[in-house]
Amino acid sequence: MTRRGGLNVLVAGGAGFIGSHLIHALLADGASVTCLDNLLTGRQSNLDHLRDEPRFDFFEADLVDPLPRLPRFDRIFNLACAASPPHYQANPVHTMMTSVLGTNRLLERAREDGARFLQASTSEVYGDPDVHPQRESYWGNVNPIGPRACYDEGKRAAESLIFDFERGHGTDVRVARIFNTYGPRMRADDGRVVSNVICQALSGSDITIYGDGSQTRSFCYVSDLVDGLMRLMARDTLPGGPVNLGNPNELTVEDLVARVVRLTGTTSRVVKRPLPVDDPRRRRPDITRAYDVLGWSPAVALEEGLEATIAWFTNEVQPDLAIRSERLKDDIIAAE
């Protein structure tokens, strides 16, 4: 790859939903970008439009294994890890090792290169929270031996490693705790509530609500999240701990379903099933720190974001939605 000045950036997990949008923003900002992804949940098609981009390179590799030979980096983003329950529960040991061993490998690389490091952590570190809304000082309520623990505790362990590197080695680190994000390039089979509901609505299949639908989530459009990640990495001084990135507008799952039904005009029935084990009852970020430290707050309204996401699923993946939706109804555990 020919480098043309600007920052040299590694994005681990860059073929995924959020990672591919981040790579687009980095290239638009003048960076040279290397993507590292094992393609277990990321997709090469998310990066096809970059085939002829001279400032982009791709390595298929798994962070559980030693890193391939790579150039020196100025910035390292770690977005590597399956992020929806059906995917991260499919191989829980690999999920945990990706978060712990993989993060350690990238931190060592950041230390060697003198690179700035940003971790894509998650609101799952708060578990099923007893504090609402969730602020960064809250330590969480996580079941360490439950079926979601491979992801929740893996991300919590990764955060511990990151701040140990900061204290012990002076590594320049940042941690973004990401709340529910949606938008184009989501996988139809990822088991998240937005993609589930949209795909089921578009295919005319039954729309599944897990639990009674009163559980709440706060949905952030992907462009807003990427803006927050870019601001957090660009900040020249350390933010002083993790930073929540998410939309504080809270709504029930039942309300989300009603909005999708209206926007799609579907005739699908709504059916209810038992709530998965350890599924959080409420989820809403306190973004005071993001606003104070980064000047960041989300700008895309839910209706606008849902319309764009519905249009993407309609144009890109509708031909096989019916098949996928039938599989979703029987095989997934929803992640709202």
C-alpha positions in Angstrom: 0.0 0.0 0.0 1.3 3.5 -0.9 1.1 5.9 2.0 0.3 9.5 1.2 0.9 11.4 4.5 -1.7 11.9 7.2 -2.1 9.5 10.1 -1.5 5.7 9.7 -4.5 4.0 11.4 -5.3 0.4 12.2 -9.0 -0.6 12.6 -9.4 -4.1 14.1 -12.8 -5.4 13.4 -13.1 -2.9 10.5 -15.2 -5.1 8.2 -18.1 -5.0 10.7 -21.1 -2.8 10.8 -19.6 0.1 12.9 -16.0 -0.6 11.8 -16.7 -0.1 8.1 -18.4 3.2 8.7 -15.5 4.3 10.9 -13.0 3.4 8.1 -15.0 5.5 5.6 -14.8 8.5 8.0 -11.1 8.0 8.6 -10.3 7.9 4.9 -12.4 11.0 4.3 -10.3 12.7 7.0 -7.1 11.9 5.1 -5.8 8.9 7.0 -4.3 5.8 5.6 -6.2 2.8 7.0 -5.3 -0.8 7.6 -8.3 -3.1 8.4 -7.8 -6.3 10.3 -10.8 -8.6 10.6 -11.4 -12.4 10.8 -14.7 -12.1 8.9 -16.6 -14.2 11.5 -19.2 -11.5 11.8 -17.7 -8.7 9.6 -18.3 -8.9 5.9 -15.9 -8.3 3.0 -18.9 -6.7 1.1 -18.8 -3.8 3.6 -15.4 -2.9 2.2 -15.9 -3.7 -1.5 -16.2 0.0 -2.4 -12.6 0.5 -1.2 -11.0 -2.0 -3.6 -9.2 0.8 -5.6 -8.5 3.1 -2.6 -4.6 3.4 -2.4 -4.8 4.5 1.3 -6.6 1.3 2.3 -5.4 -2.2 3.0 -7.0 -5.3 4.4 -5.7 -8.3 6.4 -7.8 -11.3 7.2 -6.6 -12.3 10.7 -7.8 -13.2 14.1 -6.7 -11.3 17.2 -6.6 -14.5 19.2 -3.6 -15.4 17.0 -0.3 -13.4 16.8 -0.6 -10.3 14.7 0.5 -10.5 11.0 3.4 -8.3 9.9 2.0 -4.8 9.8 3.3 -1.2 9.3 3.8 1.2 12.2 0.6 2.9 13.3 -0.2 6.3 14.8 -3.7 5.3 15.9 -5.2 1.9 16.8 -9.0 1.4 17.0 -10.1 -1.9 18.6 -13.6 -2.8 17.4 -12.9 -6.5 17.1 -15.4 -8.8 18.8 -18.8 -10.2 18.0 -21.3 -7.8 19.5 -24.7 -9.5 19.4 -25.7 -12.5 21.7 -26.3 -15.0 18.9 -22.9 -14.4 17.5 -20.9 -14.0 20.7 -22.6 -16.9 22.4 -21.9 -19.2 19.5 -18.3 -19.5 20.6 -18.1 -17.9 24.1 -14.4 -18.9 24.7 -13.3 -17.3 21.5 -15.4 -14.2 22.4 -13.7 -13.9 25.8 -10.2 -14.4 24.3 -10.9 -11.8 21.6 -11.7 -9.3 24.2 -8.8 -10.2 26.6 -6.0 -11.7 24.5 -6.8 -9.6 21.4 -6.9 -6.3 23.3 -3.6 -7.2 25.0 -2.0 -7.8 21.6 -3.2 -4.5 20.3 -2.1 -2.7 23.5 1.4 -4.1 23.2 1.5 -3.0 19.6 0.3 0.5 20.6 3.1 0.6 23.2 5.7 -0.4 20.7 4.5 2.1 18.1 3.8 4.9 20.5 0.3 4.9 19.0 -2.9 6.3 20.5 -5.3 3.4 21.3 -9.1 3.5 21.4 -11.2 0.6 22.7 -14.8 0.1 21.6 -16.3 -1.1 24.9 -20.0 -1.5 25.5 -22.9 -0.5 27.7 -23.0 -4.3 28.5 -20.3 -3.6 31.2 -23.2 -2.1 33.2 -25.1 -5.4 33.0 -28.8 -5.2 34.1 -28.3 -1.8 35.8 -29.6 -0.8 39.2 -28.6 2.8 38.4 -30.5 4.8 35.8 -29.4 6.4 33.6 -26.0 4.8 33.5 -23.0 7.1 34.1 -19.4 6.1 33.7 -18.8 6.0 37.5 -21.3 3.1 37.9 -19.6 -0.2 38.4 -22.4 -2.3 37.0 -24.6 -5.3 37.8 -23.2 -8.2 35.7 -23.8 -11.9 36.2 -20.2 -13.3 35.9 -21.3 -16.8 35.1 -24.3 -16.2 32.9 -24.7 -16.9 29.2 -23.8 -13.2 28.3 -20.7 -13.2 30.6 -18.3 -14.1 27.8 -19.0 -10.7 26.3 -19.9 -8.6 29.3 -16.9 -9.8 31.5 -14.6 -9.9 28.5 -15.2 -6.2 27.8 -14.8 -5.4 31.5 -11.5 -7.3 31.6 -10.3 -5.5 28.5 -11.0 -2.2 30.2 -8.9 -3.2 33.2 -6.0 -4.1 30.9 -6.3 -0.8 29.1 -6.1 1.3 32.2 -3.3 -0.8 33.5 -1.3 0.0 30.4 -2.1 3.6 30.9 -0.9 3.5 34.5 2.0 1.1 34.0 3.4 2.1 30.7 2.0 5.6 30.0 0.1 4.3 26.9 -2.3 6.8 25.5 -5.7 5.1 25.8 -9.3 5.9 25.3 -12.4 3.8 26.1 -15.8 4.4 24.5 -18.7 2.6 26.1 -21.1 2.2 23.2 -24.8 1.9 23.6 -27.3 0.4 21.1 -26.3 1.5 17.6 -28.2 0.9 14.4 -28.0 1.9 10.7 -27.1 0.6 7.3 -24.7 -2.4 7.0 -26.3 -4.2 10.1 -26.5 -7.9 9.5 -30.1 -9.2 9.0 -29.2 -12.2 11.2 -27.4 -10.5 14.0 -30.2 -10.9 16.5 -30.4 -7.2 17.5 -33.8 -5.7 18.1 -33.7 -3.1 15.3 -32.5 -5.4 12.5 -34.9 -8.2 13.8 -37.9 -6.0 13.8 -37.2 -4.3 10.4 -36.4 -7.6 8.7 -39.5 -9.3 10.0 -41.6 -6.3 9.1 -40.3 -6.1 5.5 -40.7 -9.9 5.0 -44.2 -10.0 6.4 -43.2 -12.5 9.1 -44.3 -12.3 12.7 -42.5 -9.5 14.6 -41.1 -11.0 17.8 -41.0 -9.0 21.1 -39.1 -10.7 23.9 -40.7 -10.2 27.3 -43.7 -7.8 27.6 -42.0 -5.1 25.5 -41.7 -2.7 28.4 -37.9 -3.0 28.6 -36.2 0.1 27.3 -33.3 0.9 25.1 -31.7 4.1 23.7 -30.8 3.8 20.0 -28.0 5.8 18.4 -27.6 6.1 14.7 -24.2 4.9 13.4 -23.0 8.2 11.9 -23.5 9.9 15.4 -21.5 7.1 17.0 -18.7 7.3 14.5 -18.5 11.1 15.1 -18.1 10.4 18.8 -15.4 7.8 18.2 -13.5 10.2 15.9 -13.7 13.0 18.4 -12.6 10.8 21.3 -9.5 9.6 19.4 -8.7 13.1 18.1 -8.6 14.6 21.6 -5.0 15.5 22.5 -5.5 15.1 26.3 -6.8 12.0 28.0 -10.5 12.0 28.8 -9.9 10.7 32.4 -11.7 7.4 32.1 -14.4 5.8 29.9 -16.8 7.9 27.9 -20.4 6.8 27.2 -21.4 7.2 23.6 -25.1 6.7 22.9 -28.4 8.4 22.4 -30.1 9.3 25.8 -33.6 9.3 24.2 -35.1 6.2 25.9 -38.1 4.3 24.5 -39.6 0.9 25.1 -39.2 -2.0 22.7 -42.9 -2.0 22.2 -42.7 1.6 21.0 -39.8 0.8 18.7 -41.9 -1.9 17.1 -44.9 0.4 16.6 -42.7 2.9 14.8 -41.2 0.3 12.5 -44.7 -1.1 11.7 -45.9 2.4 10.8 -42.8 3.3 8.7 -42.9 0.0 6.8 -46.7 -0.3 6.5 -46.3 -4.0 7.3 -49.2 -6.3 8.0 -47.0 -8.5 10.2 -48.4 -9.8 13.5 -46.6 -9.0 16.8 -45.9 -12.0 19.0 -44.3 -12.2 22.4 -41.8 -14.7 23.7 -39.9 -15.1 27.0 -37.2 -12.6 27.9 -33.6 -14.1 27.5 -31.6 -14.7 30.6 -29.8 -11.6 32.0 -31.5 -9.3 29.5 -31.3 -5.8 30.8 -34.6 -4.2 31.8 -33.5 -0.6 31.2 -30.6 1.0 29.2 -30.0 4.7 28.8 -26.6 6.5 28.8 -25.7 9.5 30.8 -23.7 11.4 28.1 -22.7 14.4 30.3 -19.0 13.5 30.0 -19.2 13.1 26.3 -20.7 16.5 26.0 -18.3 18.2 28.4 -15.1 16.4 27.2 -15.9 16.0 23.4 -18.6 18.5 22.7 -20.6 15.5 21.4 -24.2 14.7 21.4 -26.3 12.7 18.8 -27.9 14.7 16.0 -29.9 12.1 14.0 -33.5 11.7 15.1 -34.8 8.2 15.6 -37.4 8.5 12.8 -34.7 9.7 10.3 -32.4 6.9 11.3 -35.0 4.2 11.1 -36.1 5.5 7.6 -32.5 5.2 6.4 -32.0 1.8 7.9 -35.3 0.5 6.5 -34.3 1.8 3.0 -31.0 0.0 3.3 -32.5 -3.3 4.2 -35.1 -2.9 1.5 -32.5 -2.2 -1.2 -29.7 -4.4 -0.2 -31.0 -7.6 1.4 -34.7 -7.9 0.9 -34.4 -10.8 -1.6 -33.5 -13.2 1.2 -35.3 -11.6 4.1 -38.1 -14.1 4.1 -35.6 -17.0 4.6 -33.6 -15.1 7.2 -36.7 -14.1 9.1 -37.9 -17.7 9.4 -34.5 -18.6 10.8 -34.5 -15.7 13.2 -37.9 -16.6 14.6 -36.7 -20.0 15.7 -32.9 -19.7 16.3 -31.9 -16.4 17.8 -31.9 -14.9 21.2 -32.8 -11.2 20.8 -30.5 -8.5 22.0 -32.4 -5.3 22.6 
